[in-house]
Amino acid sequence: MSIDELSPRIKELKLQKDQLNEPGIQAEVDSILQHFRVLDVNAIKDYVDNLKARIDEADSAKHKTILRSFVRKIVIDSDKVTVEYKLPVPPENEIII
């Protein structure tokens, strides 16, 4: 490709970049990001370990309740099984012991 062919695309990308740096866009991005919290890998591991321990100690009825709380869907396709789940993250103020 020649520089003449790339030039319009480069200009377009620079314009898009400049638009993303505008204060209104940045405020919108900040607003969206405030709904997400940073997750500590060790906190998640501790929570999952705690959840596993609760599952190991539970009876079959409780197993079902716990699994339904985070498994969204199980898809079986011939010899392939796909499990869709939401990450079991502790509530904001929960302390893991």
Secondary structure, 3 states (H helix, E strand, C coil): CCHHHHHHHHHHHHHHHHHHCCHHHHHHHHHHHCCCCCCCHHHHHHHHHHHHHHHHHCCHHHHHHHHHCCEEEEEEECCEEEEEECCCCCCCCCCCC
